Amino acid sequence: MLEMTKKILVSVSFDRILFQKELNKALKFISDTEELKTFKVWCIVEFGAKYPKIVSRAFSGVSI
């Protein structure tokens, strides 16, 4: 599931609103703490430069 989520985020990263929507949706489905930590690091590396506010806002509401 996580790999599919990553592919979706990469494919929608051209659009800020769509990216934010898909990122928030993905965070609802990830329940494992370690998987969530890994996903957060991946998002920061992949999209931190392009969408820093969206990524930080999305993960601010998630307890890791």
mmCIF file of the N, C-alpha and C atoms, coordinates in Angstrom:
data_MODEL
# 
_entry.id   MODEL 
# 
loop_
_atom_site.group_PDB 
_atom_site.id 
_atom_site.type_symbol 
_atom_site.label_atom_id 
_atom_site.label_alt_id 
_atom_site.label_comp_id 
_atom_site.label_asym_id 
_atom_site.label_entity_id 
_atom_site.label_seq_id 
_atom_site.pdbx_PDB_ins_code 
_atom_site.Cartn_x 
_atom_site.Cartn_y 
_atom_site.Cartn_z 
_atom_site.occupancy 
_atom_site.B_iso_or_equiv 
_atom_site.pdbx_formal_charge 
_atom_site.auth_seq_id 
_atom_site.auth_comp_id 
_atom_site.auth_asym_id 
_atom_site.auth_atom_id 
_atom_site.pdbx_PDB_model_num 
ATOM 1   N N  . MET A 1 1  ? 0.819  -1.199 0.000   1.00 0.00 ? 1  MET A N  1 
ATOM 2   C CA . MET A 1 1  ? 0.000  0.000  0.000   1.00 0.00 ? 1  MET A CA 1 
ATOM 3   C C  . MET A 1 1  ? 0.861  1.261  0.000   1.00 0.00 ? 1  MET A C  1 
ATOM 4   N N  . LEU A 1 2  ? 1.945  1.224  0.770   1.00 0.00 ? 2  LEU A N  1 
ATOM 5   C CA . LEU A 1 2  ? 2.817  2.393  0.860   1.00 0.00 ? 2  LEU A CA 1 
ATOM 6   C C  . LEU A 1 2  ? 3.477  2.703  -0.482  1.00 0.00 ? 2  LEU A C  1 
ATOM 7   N N  . GLU A 1 3  ? 3.918  1.682  -1.181  1.00 0.00 ? 3  GLU A N  1 
ATOM 8   C CA . GLU A 1 3  ? 4.554  1.897  -2.481  1.00 0.00 ? 3  GLU A CA 1 
ATOM 9   C C  . GLU A 1 3  ? 3.568  2.480  -3.494  1.00 0.00 ? 3  GLU A C  1 
ATOM 10  N N  . MET A 1 4  ? 2.337  2.027  -3.450  1.00 0.00 ? 4  MET A N  1 
ATOM 11  C CA . MET A 1 4  ? 1.317  2.563  -4.344  1.00 0.00 ? 4  MET A CA 1 
ATOM 12  C C  . MET A 1 4  ? 1.045  4.031  -4.010  1.00 0.00 ? 4  MET A C  1 
ATOM 13  N N  . THR A 1 5  ? 1.016  4.338  -2.738  1.00 0.00 ? 5  THR A N  1 
ATOM 14  C CA . THR A 1 5  ? 0.808  5.720  -2.302  1.00 0.00 ? 5  THR A CA 1 
ATOM 15  C C  . THR A 1 5  ? 1.926  6.624  -2.803  1.00 0.00 ? 5  THR A C  1 
ATOM 16  N N  . LYS A 1 6  ? 3.149  6.140  -2.725  1.00 0.00 ? 6  LYS A N  1 
ATOM 17  C CA . LYS A 1 6  ? 4.292  6.916  -3.210  1.00 0.00 ? 6  LYS A CA 1 
ATOM 18  C C  . LYS A 1 6  ? 4.168  7.185  -4.707  1.00 0.00 ? 6  LYS A C  1 
ATOM 19  N N  . LYS A 1 7  ? 3.772  6.174  -5.464  1.00 0.00 ? 7  LYS A N  1 
ATOM 20  C CA . LYS A 1 7  ? 3.608  6.345  -6.912  1.00 0.00 ? 7  LYS A CA 1 
ATOM 21  C C  . LYS A 1 7  ? 2.525  7.369  -7.222  1.00 0.00 ? 7  LYS A C  1 
ATOM 22  N N  . ILE A 1 8  ? 1.446  7.324  -6.462  1.00 0.00 ? 8  ILE A N  1 
ATOM 23  C CA . ILE A 1 8  ? 0.360  8.282  -6.674  1.00 0.00 ? 8  ILE A CA 1 
ATOM 24  C C  . ILE A 1 8  ? 0.840  9.700  -6.389  1.00 0.00 ? 8  ILE A C  1 
ATOM 25  N N  . LEU A 1 9  ? 1.557  9.879  -5.288  1.00 0.00 ? 9  LEU A N  1 
ATOM 26  C CA . LEU A 1 9  ? 2.040  11.218 -4.943  1.00 0.00 ? 9  LEU A CA 1 
ATOM 27  C C  . LEU A 1 9  ? 3.008  11.755 -5.995  1.00 0.00 ? 9  LEU A C  1 
ATOM 28  N N  . VAL A 1 10 ? 3.864  10.915 -6.496  1.00 0.00 ? 10 VAL A N  1 
ATOM 29  C CA . VAL A 1 10 ? 4.786  11.343 -7.551  1.00 0.00 ? 10 VAL A CA 1 
ATOM 30  C C  . VAL A 1 10 ? 4.000  11.743 -8.795  1.00 0.00 ? 10 VAL A C  1 
ATOM 31  N N  . SER A 1 11 ? 2.983  10.965 -9.128  1.00 0.00 ? 11 SER A N  1 
ATOM 32  C CA . SER A 1 11 ? 2.229  11.244 -10.355 1.00 0.00 ? 11 SER A CA 1 
ATOM 33  C C  . SER A 1 11 ? 1.343  12.489 -10.253 1.00 0.00 ? 11 SER A C  1 
ATOM 34  N N  . VAL A 1 12 ? 0.932  12.875 -9.049  1.00 0.00 ? 12 VAL A N  1 
ATOM 35  C CA . VAL A 1 12 ? 0.089  14.069 -8.906  1.00 0.00 ? 12 VAL A CA 1 
ATOM 36  C C  . VAL A 1 12 ? 0.876  15.287 -8.417  1.00 0.00 ? 12 VAL A C  1 
ATOM 37  N N  . SER A 1 13 ? 2.168  15.156 -8.299  1.00 0.00 ? 13 SER A N  1 
ATOM 38  C CA . SER A 1 13 ? 2.972  16.251 -7.730  1.00 0.00 ? 13 SER A CA 1 
ATOM 39  C C  . SER A 1 13 ? 3.024  17.488 -8.620  1.00 0.00 ? 13 SER A C  1 
ATOM 40  N N  . PHE A 1 14 ? 2.516  17.401 -9.830  1.00 0.00 ? 14 PHE A N  1 
ATOM 41  C CA . PHE A 1 14 ? 2.474  18.572 -10.705 1.00 0.00 ? 14 PHE A CA 1 
ATOM 42  C C  . PHE A 1 14 ? 1.443  19.590 -10.245 1.00 0.00 ? 14 PHE A C  1 
ATOM 43  N N  . ASP A 1 15 ? 0.474  19.140 -9.450  1.00 0.00 ? 15 ASP A N  1 
ATOM 44  C CA . ASP A 1 15 ? -0.614 20.005 -9.002  1.00 0.00 ? 15 ASP A CA 1 
ATOM 45  C C  . ASP A 1 15 ? -0.629 20.083 -7.480  1.00 0.00 ? 15 ASP A C  1 
ATOM 46  N N  . ARG A 1 16 ? -0.450 21.263 -6.946  1.00 0.00 ? 16 ARG A N  1 
ATOM 47  C CA . ARG A 1 16 ? -0.342 21.474 -5.509  1.00 0.00 ? 16 ARG A CA 1 
ATOM 48  C C  . ARG A 1 16 ? -1.589 20.999 -4.756  1.00 0.00 ? 16 ARG A C  1 
ATOM 49  N N  . ILE A 1 17 ? -2.751 21.332 -5.241  1.00 0.00 ? 17 ILE A N  1 
ATOM 50  C CA . ILE A 1 17 ? -3.999 20.982 -4.544  1.00 0.00 ? 17 ILE A CA 1 
ATOM 51  C C  . ILE A 1 17 ? -4.234 19.472 -4.578  1.00 0.00 ? 17 ILE A C  1 
ATOM 52  N N  . LEU A 1 18 ? -4.022 18.869 -5.719  1.00 0.00 ? 18 LEU A N  1 
ATOM 53  C CA . LEU A 1 18 ? -4.187 17.422 -5.842  1.00 0.00 ? 18 LEU A CA 1 
ATOM 54  C C  . LEU A 1 18 ? -3.165 16.682 -4.980  1.00 0.00 ? 18 LEU A C  1 
ATOM 55  N N  . PHE A 1 19 ? -1.936 17.197 -4.948  1.00 0.00 ? 19 PHE A N  1 
ATOM 56  C CA . PHE A 1 19 ? -0.897 16.597 -4.113  1.00 0.00 ? 19 PHE A CA 1 
ATOM 57  C C  . PHE A 1 19 ? -1.306 16.637 -2.639  1.00 0.00 ? 19 PHE A C  1 
ATOM 58  N N  . GLN A 1 20 ? -1.777 17.778 -2.186  1.00 0.00 ? 20 GLN A N  1 
ATOM 59  C CA . GLN A 1 20 ? -2.185 17.933 -0.794  1.00 0.00 ? 20 GLN A CA 1 
ATOM 60  C C  . GLN A 1 20 ? -3.335 16.986 -0.456  1.00 0.00 ? 20 GLN A C  1 
ATOM 61  N N  . LYS A 1 21 ? -4.286 16.877 -1.342  1.00 0.00 ? 21 LYS A N  1 
ATOM 62  C CA . LYS A 1 21 ? -5.441 15.998 -1.138  1.00 0.00 ? 21 LYS A CA 1 
ATOM 63  C C  . LYS A 1 21 ? -4.993 14.531 -1.016  1.00 0.00 ? 21 LYS A C  1 
ATOM 64  N N  . GLU A 1 22 ? -4.119 14.095 -1.907  1.00 0.00 ? 22 GLU A N  1 
ATOM 65  C CA . GLU A 1 22 ? -3.652 12.709 -1.891  1.00 0.00 ? 22 GLU A CA 1 
ATOM 66  C C  . GLU A 1 22 ? -2.761 12.423 -0.681  1.00 0.00 ? 22 GLU A C  1 
ATOM 67  N N  . LEU A 1 23 ? -1.959 13.395 -0.281  1.00 0.00 ? 23 LEU A N  1 
ATOM 68  C CA . LEU A 1 23 ? -1.111 13.217 0.896   1.00 0.00 ? 23 LEU A CA 1 
ATOM 69  C C  . LEU A 1 23 ? -1.966 13.056 2.149   1.00 0.00 ? 23 LEU A C  1 
ATOM 70  N N  . ASN A 1 24 ? -2.959 13.895 2.300   1.00 0.00 ? 24 ASN A N  1 
ATOM 71  C CA . ASN A 1 24 ? -3.852 13.792 3.461   1.00 0.00 ? 24 ASN A CA 1 
ATOM 72  C C  . ASN A 1 24 ? -4.612 12.473 3.462   1.00 0.00 ? 24 ASN A C  1 
ATOM 73  N N  . LYS A 1 25 ? -5.033 12.031 2.291   1.00 0.00 ? 25 LYS A N  1 
ATOM 74  C CA . LYS A 1 25 ? -5.735 10.751 2.183   1.00 0.00 ? 25 LYS A CA 1 
ATOM 75  C C  . LYS A 1 25 ? -4.797 9.605  2.574   1.00 0.00 ? 25 LYS A C  1 
ATOM 76  N N  . ALA A 1 26 ? -3.553 9.666  2.133   1.00 0.00 ? 26 ALA A N  1 
ATOM 77  C CA . ALA A 1 26 ? -2.582 8.616  2.443   1.00 0.00 ? 26 ALA A CA 1 
ATOM 78  C C  . ALA A 1 26 ? -2.334 8.523  3.940   1.00 0.00 ? 26 ALA A C  1 
ATOM 79  N N  . LEU A 1 27 ? -2.269 9.649  4.610   1.00 0.00 ? 27 LEU A N  1 
ATOM 80  C CA . LEU A 1 27 ? -1.989 9.651  6.045   1.00 0.00 ? 27 LEU A CA 1 
ATOM 81  C C  . LEU A 1 27 ? -3.125 9.015  6.853   1.00 0.00 ? 27 LEU A C  1 
ATOM 82  N N  . LYS A 1 28 ? -4.309 9.005  6.325   1.00 0.00 ? 28 LYS A N  1 
ATOM 83  C CA . LYS A 1 28 ? -5.435 8.369  7.021   1.00 0.00 ? 28 LYS A CA 1 
ATOM 84  C C  . LYS A 1 28 ? -5.320 6.845  7.012   1.00 0.00 ? 28 LYS A C  1 
ATOM 85  N N  . PHE A 1 29 ? -4.652 6.312  5.990   1.00 0.00 ? 29 PHE A N  1 
ATOM 86  C CA . PHE A 1 29 ? -4.587 4.861  5.840   1.00 0.00 ? 29 PHE A CA 1 
ATOM 87  C C  . PHE A 1 29 ? -3.346 4.230  6.447   1.00 0.00 ? 29 PHE A C  1 
ATOM 88  N N  . ILE A 1 30 ? -2.337 5.009  6.749   1.00 0.00 ? 30 ILE A N  1 
ATOM 89  C CA . ILE A 1 30 ? -1.111 4.455  7.323   1.00 0.00 ? 30 ILE A CA 1 
ATOM 90  C C  . ILE A 1 30 ? -1.263 4.426  8.831   1.00 0.00 ? 30 ILE A C  1 
ATOM 91  N N  . SER A 1 31 ? -1.231 3.235  9.390   1.00 0.00 ? 31 SER A N  1 
ATOM 92  C CA . SER A 1 31 ? -1.449 3.101  10.827  1.00 0.00 ? 31 SER A CA 1 
ATOM 93  C C  . SER A 1 31 ? -0.193 2.667  11.580  1.00 0.00 ? 31 SER A C  1 
ATOM 94  N N  . ASP A 1 32 ? 0.732  2.016  10.906  1.00 0.00 ? 32 ASP A N  1 
ATOM 95  C CA . ASP A 1 32 ? 1.949  1.542  11.546  1.00 0.00 ? 32 ASP A CA 1 
ATOM 96  C C  . ASP A 1 32 ? 2.907  2.707  11.790  1.00 0.00 ? 32 ASP A C  1 
ATOM 97  N N  . THR A 1 33 ? 3.399  2.842  13.004  1.00 0.00 ? 33 THR A N  1 
ATOM 98  C CA . THR A 1 33 ? 4.262  3.967  13.380  1.00 0.00 ? 33 THR A CA 1 
ATOM 99  C C  . THR A 1 33 ? 5.566  3.987  12.586  1.00 0.00 ? 33 THR A C  1 
ATOM 100 N N  . GLU A 1 34 ? 6.191  2.836  12.441  1.00 0.00 ? 34 GLU A N  1 
ATOM 101 C CA . GLU A 1 34 ? 7.452  2.785  11.693  1.00 0.00 ? 34 GLU A CA 1 
ATOM 102 C C  . GLU A 1 34 ? 7.237  3.123  10.224  1.00 0.00 ? 34 GLU A C  1 
ATOM 103 N N  . GLU A 1 35 ? 6.163  2.632  9.670   1.00 0.00 ? 35 GLU A N  1 
ATOM 104 C CA . GLU A 1 35 ? 5.845  2.927  8.272   1.00 0.00 ? 35 GLU A CA 1 
ATOM 105 C C  . GLU A 1 35 ? 5.568  4.419  8.104   1.00 0.00 ? 35 GLU A C  1 
ATOM 106 N N  . LEU A 1 36 ? 4.919  5.010  9.075   1.00 0.00 ? 36 LEU A N  1 
ATOM 107 C CA . LEU A 1 36 ? 4.621  6.434  9.038   1.00 0.00 ? 36 LEU A CA 1 
ATOM 108 C C  . LEU A 1 36 ? 5.905  7.265  9.109   1.00 0.00 ? 36 LEU A C  1 
ATOM 109 N N  . LYS A 1 37 ? 6.839  6.852  9.954   1.00 0.00 ? 37 LYS A N  1 
ATOM 110 C CA . LYS A 1 37 ? 8.127  7.552  10.037  1.00 0.00 ? 37 LYS A CA 1 
ATOM 111 C C  . LYS A 1 37 ? 8.874  7.479  8.711   1.00 0.00 ? 37 LYS A C  1 
ATOM 112 N N  . THR A 1 38 ? 8.891  6.291  8.130   1.00 0.00 ? 38 THR A N  1 
ATOM 113 C CA . THR A 1 38 ? 9.556  6.105  6.845   1.00 0.00 ? 38 THR A CA 1 
ATOM 114 C C  . THR A 1 38 ? 8.905  6.950  5.766   1.00 0.00 ? 38 THR A C  1 
ATOM 115 N N  . PHE A 1 39 ? 7.586  6.985  5.771   1.00 0.00 ? 39 PHE A N  1 
ATOM 116 C CA . PHE A 1 39 ? 6.834  7.769  4.795   1.00 0.00 ? 39 PHE A CA 1 
ATOM 117 C C  . PHE A 1 39 ? 7.115  9.262  4.958   1.00 0.00 ? 39 PHE A C  1 
ATOM 118 N N  . LYS A 1 40 ? 7.194  9.716  6.187   1.00 0.00 ? 40 LYS A N  1 
ATOM 119 C CA . LYS A 1 40 ? 7.475  11.128 6.445   1.00 0.00 ? 40 LYS A CA 1 
ATOM 120 C C  . LYS A 1 40 ? 8.842  11.519 5.900   1.00 0.00 ? 40 LYS A C  1 
ATOM 121 N N  . VAL A 1 41 ? 9.844  10.700 6.170   1.00 0.00 ? 41 VAL A N  1 
ATOM 122 C CA . VAL A 1 41 ? 11.200 10.976 5.666   1.00 0.00 ? 41 VAL A CA 1 
ATOM 123 C C  . VAL A 1 41 ? 11.192 11.001 4.143   1.00 0.00 ? 41 VAL A C  1 
ATOM 124 N N  . TRP A 1 42 ? 10.508 10.032 3.544   1.00 0.00 ? 42 TRP A N  1 
ATOM 125 C CA . TRP A 1 42 ? 10.439 9.975  2.089   1.00 0.00 ? 42 TRP A CA 1 
ATOM 126 C C  . TRP A 1 42 ? 9.776  11.237 1.526   1.00 0.00 ? 42 TRP A C  1 
ATOM 127 N N  . CYS A 1 43 ? 8.695  11.673 2.127   1.00 0.00 ? 43 CYS A N  1 
ATOM 128 C CA . CYS A 1 43 ? 7.998  12.879 1.666   1.00 0.00 ? 43 CYS A CA 1 
ATOM 129 C C  . CYS A 1 43 ? 8.883  14.117 1.771   1.00 0.00 ? 43 CYS A C  1 
ATOM 130 N N  . ILE A 1 44 ? 9.619  14.212 2.858   1.00 0.00 ? 44 ILE A N  1 
ATOM 131 C CA . ILE A 1 44 ? 10.506 15.366 3.040   1.00 0.00 ? 44 ILE A CA 1 
ATOM 132 C C  . ILE A 1 44 ? 11.603 15.363 1.979   1.00 0.00 ? 44 ILE A C  1 
ATOM 133 N N  . VAL A 1 45 ? 12.170 14.206 1.724   1.00 0.00 ? 45 VAL A N  1 
ATOM 134 C CA . VAL A 1 45 ? 13.237 14.100 0.729   1.00 0.00 ? 45 VAL A CA 1 
ATOM 135 C C  . VAL A 1 45 ? 12.699 14.384 -0.669  1.00 0.00 ? 45 VAL A C  1 
ATOM 136 N N  . GLU A 1 46 ? 11.575 13.784 -1.012  1.00 0.00 ? 46 GLU A N  1 
ATOM 137 C CA . GLU A 1 46 ? 11.017 13.900 -2.363  1.00 0.00 ? 46 GLU A CA 1 
ATOM 138 C C  . GLU A 1 46 ? 10.351 15.244 -2.639  1.00 0.00 ? 46 GLU A C  1 
ATOM 139 N N  . PHE A 1 47 ? 9.623  15.767 -1.675  1.00 0.00 ? 47 PHE A N  1 
ATOM 140 C CA . PHE A 1 47 ? 8.782  16.936 -1.919  1.00 0.00 ? 47 PHE A CA 1 
ATOM 141 C C  . PHE A 1 47 ? 9.050  18.115 -0.995  1.00 0.00 ? 47 PHE A C  1 
ATOM 142 N N  . GLY A 1 48 ? 10.015 17.986 -0.100  1.00 0.00 ? 48 GLY A N  1 
ATOM 143 C CA . GLY A 1 48 ? 10.304 19.050 0.854   1.00 0.00 ? 48 GLY A CA 1 
ATOM 144 C C  . GLY A 1 48 ? 10.706 20.364 0.208   1.00 0.00 ? 48 GLY A C  1 
ATOM 145 N N  . ALA A 1 49 ? 11.389 20.284 -0.915  1.00 0.00 ? 49 ALA A N  1 
ATOM 146 C CA . ALA A 1 49 ? 11.816 21.510 -1.595  1.00 0.00 ? 49 ALA A CA 1 
ATOM 147 C C  . ALA A 1 49 ? 10.674 22.136 -2.390  1.00 0.00 ? 49 ALA A C  1 
ATOM 148 N N  . LYS A 1 50 ? 9.808  21.318 -2.937  1.00 0.00 ? 50 LYS A N  1 
ATOM 149 C CA . LYS A 1 50 ? 8.722  21.811 -3.788  1.00 0.00 ? 50 LYS A CA 1 
ATOM 150 C C  . LYS A 1 50 ? 7.501  22.253 -2.986  1.00 0.00 ? 50 LYS A C  1 
ATOM 151 N N  . TYR A 1 51 ? 7.136  21.455 -1.982  1.00 0.00 ? 51 TYR A N  1 
ATOM 152 C CA . TYR A 1 51 ? 5.940  21.725 -1.181  1.00 0.00 ? 51 TYR A CA 1 
ATOM 153 C C  . TYR A 1 51 ? 6.250  21.661 0.318   1.00 0.00 ? 51 TYR A C  1 
ATOM 154 N N  . PRO A 1 52 ? 7.158  22.488 0.822   1.00 0.00 ? 52 PRO A N  1 
ATOM 155 C CA . PRO A 1 52 ? 7.537  22.372 2.240   1.00 0.00 ? 52 PRO A CA 1 
ATOM 156 C C  . PRO A 1 52 ? 6.381  22.620 3.207   1.00 0.00 ? 52 PRO A C  1 
ATOM 157 N N  . LYS A 1 53 ? 5.535  23.594 2.912   1.00 0.00 ? 53 LYS A N  1 
ATOM 158 C CA . LYS A 1 53 ? 4.424  23.902 3.825   1.00 0.00 ? 53 LYS A CA 1 
ATOM 159 C C  . LYS A 1 53 ? 3.376  22.805 3.836   1.00 0.00 ? 53 LYS A C  1 
ATOM 160 N N  . ILE A 1 54 ? 3.092  22.251 2.675   1.00 0.00 ? 54 ILE A N  1 
ATOM 161 C CA . ILE A 1 54 ? 2.086  21.184 2.597   1.00 0.00 ? 54 ILE A CA 1 
ATOM 162 C C  . ILE A 1 54 ? 2.552  19.962 3.369   1.00 0.00 ? 54 ILE A C  1 
ATOM 163 N N  . VAL A 1 55 ? 3.815  19.581 3.178   1.00 0.00 ? 55 VAL A N  1 
ATOM 164 C CA . VAL A 1 55 ? 4.346  18.393 3.852   1.00 0.00 ? 55 VAL A CA 1 
ATOM 165 C C  . VAL A 1 55 ? 4.384  18.612 5.356   1.00 0.00 ? 55 VAL A C  1 
ATOM 166 N N  . SER A 1 56 ? 4.879  19.767 5.805   1.00 0.00 ? 56 SER A N  1 
ATOM 167 C CA . SER A 1 56 ? 4.979  19.992 7.254   1.00 0.00 ? 56 SER A CA 1 
ATOM 168 C C  . SER A 1 56 ? 3.593  20.096 7.879   1.00 0.00 ? 56 SER A C  1 
ATOM 169 N N  . ARG A 1 57 ? 2.637  20.728 7.196   1.00 0.00 ? 57 ARG A N  1 
ATOM 170 C CA . ARG A 1 57 ? 1.282  20.827 7.720   1.00 0.00 ? 57 ARG A CA 1 
ATOM 171 C C  . ARG A 1 57 ? 0.603  19.462 7.814   1.00 0.00 ? 57 ARG A C  1 
ATOM 172 N N  . ALA A 1 58 ? 0.816  18.640 6.803   1.00 0.00 ? 58 ALA A N  1 
ATOM 173 C CA . ALA A 1 58 ? 0.179  17.318 6.788   1.00 0.00 ? 58 ALA A CA 1 
ATOM 174 C C  . ALA A 1 58 ? 0.668  16.456 7.944   1.00 0.00 ? 58 ALA A C  1 
ATOM 175 N N  . PHE A 1 59 ? 1.969  16.521 8.228   1.00 0.00 ? 59 PHE A N  1 
ATOM 176 C CA . PHE A 1 59 ? 2.516  15.676 9.272   1.00 0.00 ? 59 PHE A CA 1 
ATOM 177 C C  . PHE A 1 59 ? 2.426  16.313 10.663  1.00 0.00 ? 59 PHE A C  1 
ATOM 178 N N  . SER A 1 60 ? 2.080  17.579 10.748  1.00 0.00 ? 60 SER A N  1 
ATOM 179 C CA . SER A 1 60 ? 1.964  18.214 12.058  1.00 0.00 ? 60 SER A CA 1 
ATOM 180 C C  . SER A 1 60 ? 0.787  17.671 12.856  1.00 0.00 ? 60 SER A C  1 
ATOM 181 N N  . GLY A 1 61 ? -0.241 17.227 12.150  1.00 0.00 ? 61 GLY A N  1 
ATOM 182 C CA . GLY A 1 61 ? -1.415 16.690 12.830  1.00 0.00 ? 61 GLY A CA 1 
ATOM 183 C C  . GLY A 1 61 ? -1.337 15.197 13.120  1.00 0.00 ? 61 GLY A C  1 
ATOM 184 N N  . VAL A 1 62 ? -0.199 14.586 12.777  1.00 0.00 ? 62 VAL A N  1 
ATOM 185 C CA . VAL A 1 62 ? -0.035 13.148 12.948  1.00 0.00 ? 62 VAL A CA 1 
ATOM 186 C C  . VAL A 1 62 ? 0.963  12.885 14.057  1.00 0.00 ? 62 VAL A C  1 
ATOM 187 N N  . SER A 1 63 ? 0.570  12.059 15.016  1.00 0.00 ? 63 SER A N  1 
ATOM 188 C CA . SER A 1 63 ? 1.497  11.737 16.099  1.00 0.00 ? 63 SER A CA 1 
ATOM 189 C C  . SER A 1 63 ? 2.323  10.519 15.694  1.00 0.00 ? 63 SER A C  1 
ATOM 190 N N  . ILE A 1 64 ? 3.625  10.708 15.770  1.00 0.00 ? 64 ILE A N  1 
ATOM 191 C CA . ILE A 1 64 ? 4.563  9.643  15.386  1.00 0.00 ? 64 ILE A CA 1 
ATOM 192 C C  . ILE A 1 64 ? 5.325  9.199  16.607  1.00 0.00 ? 64 ILE A C  1 
# 
